Structure formats: C-alpha cells, structure tokens
Amino acid sequence: MSTISSKVEKFTVDVPEAHLEDLRNRLRNARLPLDFNNDNWEYGTNGRYLEELIAYFLNDYDWRAVEARMNRYEHFTTTIDDVPIHFMKIEGKGPNPKPLIMTHGYGWHFWDMEKVIEPLTDPASFGGDPADSFTLIVPSLPGHGFSTPLTTPGINFWRTADLWNTLMTERLGYDRYLASGGDWGALVTTQLGHKYADTVTAVHIHLMVQLSHYQAEHPDAPPGIEFTDFAGGMPAPSVYGPGEEGWNQRNVDFVANEAGYAYLQLTKPQTLGYLAGDTPAGLWAWLAEKRRAWGHTQQPDGTIDVESRFTKEELATTLMLYWETNSMATAGRFYYECIHNPWRPSHDRFPVVEAPTGAAIFVNDTLLMPRKWAEGYYNLKRYEVFEDGGHFAPSEVPETMIGELREYFRDFR
C-alpha cells in the first residue's frame, strides 16, 4: 500500500448544466460549410456524418450517464511544478496488486481506458487470476482534459515523464511501479524507462517511436541502424525484415495523407485552439477524423467505418472532454514543445531504454518500427504483433490489451 500525499485532493467530474446547454445551443446553430464529392472523406470529415453526430448528441447522448460511470471511480488532482494533474486511482483486488500508470495520447483521454479498468484491477471477477491484479493510476496528460488549465510553457512528453515519476513516488508513495502507454503515452512511458529505470520496474508500449521523434538529429539511433531524414527520422527501408513487408510504405502513406494535423501543431497550435475552442462542430470534425483514420476501421471490403470501433457515445464523450476543458490549444502545444523544447538523452548507453520493455505492435497503427531497431533500442523482453486493432488499442481491442498487460507484467511482480 502507498501513502497519498496531502498535496493530492479528491475530484469529482461535474459539468455544470449551463455548460451543457451552451454546447447544445452551439451544435443546434452550427454553420457547416458545403461538402461535396467527399463520401470517402478524401477532403476531411464528411459533412453528412458530422450532421448525424450532431443529431445524436442533441437527441440521444446522455452525458450524465457517462459522468456517473466516471464517478464510480476515485478521481484526484494535484499540482506538480505548477502543472495541474488529474488522475484516477483504482485500487487492485488481489493478494499483491502492482501499481501501473497508464497514459493516453493525443485525441484520446483518460476515459479511453474504461474497458480495461475493471478486468485489470479485479481479474477474478472476469475469469482471471487474482494474482494478476493491478492498482491503476490513469492520468490526463498535461494540458489535456481535466489536467487544465495549463499555463506553464515547455511541457511535452519528456517533461511529463518527470511529472509522472514525481506523482508515483512522492505524491502516491510508491517505491517501484509499472508503466504503459500509446501515442504520446508511449513516448512518456519510453522516457520513464530511459531516465527512471531505477524506479520503473518495467514498461509496456503499444506504439514504438524513438525519443528523438520529430527532431533532425538522432543521438538515440542504435549502432548499425541506418536512419533517413523522412518525417523527422525513421529507420531506413533496408532495416525492415521478414514479416514487415509494407510497414515502411505504411509510414510513408501516413505522413503523406494524415500528418497535416501534426505540422500545424508543431508550428501554430494556438491558432487551431481558437477554432476548436469556439465551435464544437469544428472540434468534433477534427476529433472524429482522427478516430476514423487512426483506428482499425477498415472493413474487409475496403470501406472505412468509424463506428466499427467507436460508438457514437464514445465519440461524443471525446468531444465533451475536450470541449468542457477547452483543452485543444494546450493539447496541440504538446507537439510544438516536442521540437522547441527538444529531448536530450539522460545517458548515452544502449539500449536507450534500460527498463525491461514489452511491445504490442498493431499493424494498423499509424507508424510501424522494425524489430531490428527495437532490439537495439529497448531492453526488449516481449514483442507481439497483432493484426487486429489500431492506434487506440485499449478502447478498440481491450481484451488484447488486458491479456498483454497481465502476461507481460507477470514476470515483474
């Protein structure tokens, strides 16, 4: 058991009714542009589908029911280095629940972990072994969701790793802990395994990305691994091996067709923040597009169906958490601060990540790194490739993630 610091306060998710009514009115009065020749979303979010989402929100969505589900769990807030941090803490039920911090990514939120919370904290109630239980700490990234308002510049993934280590050791009193994450959460988790291997027992990631991501120089490139200057640095096509055919081309296609959001936020995130903070329809178009494009939403016949992975309720809840907290501007700054406050190695040893590392590779994710690179980069203890699932794995394929985390961390209890 840990001792929670007096600097940690309880928090309840409670959106004022006036805020909900303002959101409904803005959606009722949304002025959408003409959309044509865009059935396959070639130009961006399809207008008819956005109208369908708005109608759902106005007629069927029950935020209060979602809010009640959130408040079944304990929420807390604390401030570290002038940065407000929100997190859930769910105590594990079992003989020796291990503390596990799970970190989301951009366009995500803490509630994307909803489907894995109870099976991971109370495995016996879901047919699992109670010895596999975890105490989950599920934070909102700084400047995202209820970890707002962020007014401190320079906060990015590696600064967040410092905050998380302080949260886990000083505020929650753990001597050792486990960490998992995807997207920015994968980079936060990777940095924890790089810098804090003395306190992080083991890490698990479901997006492999080097810590020098978006940077021109790569001091963390493993010896013998050729890099290209493509998209801020990726292993050369020759590094990809058997079973990884098409992975490099997938990276090329993602950057060519889906990476405009990143370049905007690497340069002018505040401008997007003004747009997203004033028009919920525009914000929802932005968020829904990412779910459709980054999740494993492609059907066997080649069509793409966002609701094959995410219900309308889940899409509406994503809108709510970004809208209510007006956090798109500071979420976008995570990108800007990645290149303007660049990562520097804490040591020059290889592997870069010395904490034992498990990796789940979802071949429908946004970027795919070769195993040869991973074996030189991480203290790699587990490497599993999955054909089903995409960028939002805990929400898309929760059973896969539950099994991965139970099996991998079993050796580190």
Secondary structure, DSSP 8 states (H G I E B T S, - for coil): -----TT-EEE-----HHHHHHHHHHHHT-------S-TT-TTSS-HHHHHHHHHHHHHT--HHHHHHHHTTSEEEEEEETTEEEEEEEE---SSS-EEEEEE--TT--GGGGHHHHHHHH-GGGGTS-GGG-EEEEEE--TTSTTS-----TT--HHHHHHHHHHIIIIIS--SSEEEEESTHHHHHHHHHHHH-TTTEEEEEESS---TTTT-S--TT--TT--EE-GGG-EE-GGG--TT-TTHHHHHHHHHHHHTHHHHHHHH-HHHHHHHHHH-HHHHHHHHHHHHHHHSS-B-TTS-B-GGGTS-HHHHHHHHHHHHHHT-HHHHHHHHHHHHHS----S---SSSEEEEEEEEEETTSS----HHHHHHHEEEEEEEEESS--TTHHHHSHHHHHHHHHHHHGGG-
